[in-house]
Amino acid sequence: MELKEKLIILADSAKYDASCSSSGSNRTSGKDGIGNAVSYGICHSFASDGRCISLLKILMTNSCIYDCKYCLNRRSNNVRRAIFTPEEICEVTINFYRRNYIEGLFLSSGIVKSPDYTMELMIRAVSMLRNKYHFGGYIHAKAIPGASKRLLKDLGNLVDRLSANVELPTENGLKLLAPNKSQNEVSEIMDYVKNNQSRKYVPAGQSTQMIIGATGESDLEVIQRSENMYDNYKLKRVFYSAYIPVNKDNLLPALDKPPLVRENRLYQADWLLRYYNFKVSDLLNKDNPNFNILIDPKADYALRHLDEFPKEINKCSYYELLKVPGIGVVSAKRIMSSRRNFTIKFEDLKRMGIVLKRAKYFITCDGKYFIDGKFFRKDFIEANLVLEDRIPEIKSLEQLSLFNE
Amino acid sequence: MSKVYIYDGDFLSLLKLIYYLVNNGIKPDDIKDDMYFPSLLEEVINLSFDNQDEVIKIFVNSFSKDIFKTLYYVFLSGDGRKELIIYYFCLNAFKYGKSIIYRRNLKCVSEVLRISEYVNHENHKFKGFLRFRELENKVLYAEIEPVNNILYFLTIHFMKRLKNEYFIIKDVGRGILSIYDKNKFVIVREDEFLIATDSSSEEEEKIEELWKLFYNTIGISARKNDRCRMNFMPKRYWKHMLEVRDLL
């Protein structure tokens, strides 16, 4: 089989993995080496679906002894199979890297013969890249559940990020759709990586991925699982992947479109947990277990806790600023450093580069609301927030109808 | 007649001029480099200064290294009013000292920060979007058309990354090239250094095809989203990116 055919098959099989970040590592290469990794990460292109391309994302092989229901490469599917040799992986990586197409390699794999055998092949490829080609760029490898600790150690010493996918948010979901995999095996990997992480071992930390919408979990169950994993395994990221039907199976839901809005809400909530000091209980509870599709989780929180608002920009604490819809970490820091030097008014905020589209409903500047204070009411704010979100949509509809006439 | 003050075109002579203007309480109508072609209604004033290296020290001590670097980023921008913006910033900076950088309610400060962030951002984008091609003699060659003059910072990035390669990056719009020889780099004007760039190495076509195949495979068609792609990767970059230039 020609190299380009292999590349098509093995990139096509890898594309459903959402992770493509290249951040968190500061690696350099030796005297004869090529490449480095920078902690802020670099996107090299964006695919037709708008997702970042940072790494050469491929499977080593799409052959697999497992039969996970949702997976294109399950044993029972009749698809073309291919396997890269270590030399081929190195050749493509180095040639792409020299031309600045990529930041490094993302290597995952179907399982051939056994987890250990598969990991050994992956280690051979990655080790060749590091030691023969002296490659100092970013490498993210997927650990194969069930492989032995010895191999986790070897692979982790070579890569920047080592991760294992939990695949589905709950153990029951996993049993149903991926009967060959077990949650324990994934937890063991995460535990091992967490306990051994250092500047030499998996310096960029670990991440994981869950498929959203293939099984019946609520958003509360999903986000609770994430919170647990962030707490227990010090994960850098949890990726959420809207379920896309590639197989027909009685156990799988029939969806017309992947649940992309839901996926987006989960990412927004995830950021709130990691950077904005929110707890899951601030966002969802048993009576209210799913995110509002119309309004983002932070605005939804603000509307449900309107008694905490409006916040006075010149007085409230950093964490209170972060609770304001439309104010992110950069804006909050900017406000904190500015107000030590002058009293911030509405017109200053604009000049400071702070977007008021959402924030204006939830703040006062030097005691003043952006319009008459009597409009600080839930129904008014809610209607306007929903409208603001729909303005681009409405505008593009107007343009369409103009063209039609 | 409006008064336009002329400097030599480099950052230090701009700072020397600004220092002179501030010290003597002169408010210029504009400041331009020596390539400037004045209109009939403008009076051009060309001052010459002795070698006053201590000016750098005065700036660094009065503000901070970070602010100094921020001003250099503004200087590299493609903004036509950049000299005047830097002048007004310095005028206020001599008054407020280091805290000037937090006074975003002043227009000169918000402009300086906005422009320097833009230059920094564009530099970051090109770290990813730049594409090298391998010439017949194995030299890597790339063409870029940035709005701002980021060639210096961009070359430093690639010098660390591809230290054992020969490479050339050409800023097409400005007609300048940076040339790296596995040891150090120089920036020259295109008429000072002629190279044939139409040849390709034996492998080049094969690798480019592989990249295009990979690019076209990795997008998920059920998630197709042109607007999102364009937000992250605006079309002005596409001309020099081989995976999307044919879509233009």
Boltz contact constraints between the chains, C-beta under 6 A:
constraints:
  - contact:
      token1: [A, 4]
      token2: [B, 210]
      max_distance: 6.0
  - contact:
      token1: [A, 4]
      token2: [B, 213]
      max_distance: 6.0
  - contact:
      token1: [A, 7]
      token2: [B, 210]
      max_distance: 6.0
  - contact:
      token1: [A, 7]
      token2: [B, 213]
      max_distance: 6.0
  - contact:
      token1: [A, 7]
      token2: [B, 214]
      max_distance: 6.0
  - contact:
      token1: [A, 8]
      token2: [B, 213]
      max_distance: 6.0
  - contact:
      token1: [A, 8]
      token2: [B, 217]
      max_distance: 6.0
  - contact:
      token1: [A, 11]
      token2: [B, 214]
      max_distance: 6.0
  - contact:
      token1: [A, 11]
      token2: [B, 217]
      max_distance: 6.0
  - contact:
      token1: [A, 11]
      token2: [B, 218]
      max_distance: 6.0
  - contact:
      token1: [A, 12]
      token2: [B, 217]
      max_distance: 6.0
  - contact:
      token1: [A, 15]
      token2: [B, 218]
      max_distance: 6.0
  - contact:
      token1: [A, 15]
      token2: [B, 220]
      max_distance: 6.0
  - contact:
      token1: [A, 35]
      token2: [B, 161]
      max_distance: 6.0
  - contact:
      token1: [A, 36]
      token2: [B, 160]
      max_distance: 6.0
  - contact:
      token1: [A, 36]
      token2: [B, 161]
      max_distance: 6.0
  - contact:
      token1: [A, 42]
      token2: [B, 127]
      max_distance: 6.0
  - contact:
      token1: [A, 42]
      token2: [B, 128]
      max_distance: 6.0
  - contact:
      token1: [A, 43]
      token2: [B, 128]
      max_distance: 6.0
  - contact:
      token1: [A, 44]
      token2: [B, 128]
      max_distance: 6.0
  - contact:
      token1: [A, 46]
      token2: [B, 229]
      max_distance: 6.0
  - contact:
      token1: [A, 46]
      token2: [B, 232]
      max_distance: 6.0
  - contact:
      token1: [A, 46]
      token2: [B, 233]
      max_distance: 6.0
  - contact:
      token1: [A, 47]
      token2: [B, 218]
      max_distance: 6.0
  - contact:
      token1: [A, 47]
      token2: [B, 219]
      max_distance: 6.0
  - contact:
      token1: [A, 48]
      token2: [B, 219]
      max_distance: 6.0
  - contact:
      token1: [A, 48]
      token2: [B, 224]
      max_distance: 6.0
  - contact:
      token1: [A, 49]
      token2: [B, 219]
      max_distance: 6.0
  - contact:
      token1: [A, 49]
      token2: [B, 220]
      max_distance: 6.0
  - contact:
      token1: [A, 49]
      token2: [B, 223]
      max_distance: 6.0
  - contact:
      token1: [A, 49]
      token2: [B, 224]
      max_distance: 6.0
  - contact:
      token1: [A, 49]
      token2: [B, 225]
      max_distance: 6.0
  - contact:
      token1: [A, 50]
      token2: [B, 225]
      max_distance: 6.0
  - contact:
      token1: [A, 50]
      token2: [B, 228]
      max_distance: 6.0
  - contact:
      token1: [A, 50]
      token2: [B, 229]
      max_distance: 6.0
  - contact:
      token1: [A, 95]
      token2: [B, 207]
      max_distance: 6.0
  - contact:
      token1: [A, 99]
      token2: [B, 132]
      max_distance: 6.0
  - contact:
      token1: [A, 100]
      token2: [B, 130]
      max_distance: 6.0
  - contact:
      token1: [A, 100]
      token2: [B, 132]
      max_distance: 6.0
  - contact:
      token1: [A, 101]
      token2: [B, 211]
      max_distance: 6.0
  - contact:
      token1: [A, 244]
      token2: [B, 222]
      max_distance: 6.0
  - contact:
      token1: [A, 258]
      token2: [B, 222]
      max_distance: 6.0
  - contact:
      token1: [A, 337]
      token2: [B, 102]
      max_distance: 6.0
  - contact:
      token1: [A, 338]
      token2: [B, 102]
      max_distance: 6.0
  - contact:
      token1: [A, 338]
      token2: [B, 104]
      max_distance: 6.0
  - contact:
      token1: [A, 341]
      token2: [B, 99]
      max_distance: 6.0
  - contact:
      token1: [A, 341]
      token2: [B, 102]
      max_distance: 6.0
  - contact:
      token1: [A, 341]
      token2: [B, 103]
      max_distance: 6.0
  - contact:
      token1: [A, 342]
      token2: [B, 105]
      max_distance: 6.0
  - contact:
      token1: [A, 348]
      token2: [B, 105]
      max_distance: 6.0
  - contact:
      token1: [A, 351]
      token2: [B, 110]
      max_distance: 6.0
  - contact:
      token1: [A, 352]
      token2: [B, 104]
      max_distance: 6.0
